[in-house]
Every structure is written in C-alpha cells, then in structure tokens.
Amino acid sequence: MSSSLPHAIADYFSISNGADIANVKHCFTADAVVTDEGKTYKELAAIEAWQRAAQAAFDYSVEPVQFITEGNRVTVTSNVVGNFPGSPVTLKHAFSLVGDKINTLEIL
C-alpha cells in the first residue's frame, strides 16, 4: 500500500476543503458518477454543481484519516466537521479510478 493518496483523490479532498471547484475536471473522468446522500451526479457539470451546492450550504472541512487501496479502488475514511446537523461525522469515500482520474465516488 502506498503511503499517500493518488493525486486525483488528494485533489478531490482539496476541492472539498475550499480549493477551486473548477478543478473537478482535473480529478474526475468526463463520464464520472458520484453518489452522495442517495443522489447520483453524472458527468463533470453535475459533479461541479454538487460541490458548489455543498459548499454554499455549509462551512465544513474534510480530513482523510485512513485509506485502503485494492486494485483501482481506494476507500478513504475521513472526519468531516462543520456547521451541518450531526457534525462531526466519519464518512467513507469509495473511489474507483480509471487511469489517473476518479471514475466513480460513493460517499457512505
């Protein structure tokens, strides 16, 4: 197991923590799919809109604390703290990579 997250996943967490949302195009494939809170977001425009909506609704930070790599799948456990109901929470982010980009993300 590598001691650092793949670049695309590290970039995703940077975006989640306030980096330029337009950078989703650098870490997700064009046909990527994200599932979060029972909703599915397909392709870059929808993923960018999902990130913008989340950041507009709440102030929060995401800290990856552990990850497991199995082939092209990376599961990251993270602590999320913010001004949302139920904060803080521990979430699992299940990523699937194609090449060096995220193709699927399911937040559990």
N, C-alpha and C positions, 0 to 999 in steps of 0.2 A: 504494500500500500504506500502510495506517495504521501509525503508529509504536508503537502499543500493542495488546495483545491485547484481543479482545472481552471484555466484562465477565464473561460466563459462564465463559469459559476461564480468565481470571485467577482467578476464584473456585474453579474446579476445582483449580488449582495450589495455592491457599491451603489447601484441604481436604487435598490430598496432603501438604502440609507441616505438618499438625497442627491446622488450624482445625476448628471443629465439623463433624463428619461429617453431622449432621442437615441441614446447609445444601445437601446434594446436590439437594434439592427446588427450590432457587432457581436452580440452574445447568443441570439436566437436564430434558428434557420427561418427562411421565408415562410415555410408551412408549419411552423411550431404551434403546439397546442398547450395551453395552461389550464389546469383545473384548480379552482380555489373556492372554498365555501359552497360547493355544489354547483358552481357555474363554470362554463367552459369558454375559453377565449381562443379563437383560431386566427393565426397569422399575425404579422408584426403590428399592423394598425390596431387591432383589437387588444393585443398584449400591451402596447404603449398606452392605450386608453385606460386599461385596467390599472396599470401602475399610476397613472395620473389621478384616477379617481381615489385610489387607496391613499395616496399622499395628500390629496386635498381633504379627505375626510378626517384623517387622524395624524398626529405627530407620533412617530414611533421610530425605534431603532431595532435592527435585527443583528444578532451576534451568533455566527456559526460557532458551535462548541465541539462538534464531533462529526466525522463523516466516514462512510464506508464506501469503497469502490468495488463493484463487481462487474467486470467487463466494461460495457458502455453505460452502465447505470451507476449513479452516485447518489447516495442518500445522506442528507445533511440534517443533523439535529441542531436546532437554533433556539435561542432565547429571544423573545420579542417583547419589548417593553414600550408602553406608550400611553396615550390618553384614550384608549378604547376600552369598552366594557370587558372585564375579565383579565385585564393586564395585571401582571405579566403572564405570558403563556410560553410553553415549549412546543414547537412545531417541528414536523419532519417535512423536508423538501425532497421529493423523489424526482431526480433529474435523469433523463435519457439523452445521451449525446450522439450526434451524427457528425463525424469528423471532429472539428474543434468547437462546435456550436451546440446549444441546447435545442433538442427537437421536441421534448415533452417535459413538462413540470407538473407534478401533482403535489399540492400542499395539503398535508394531513394534520 
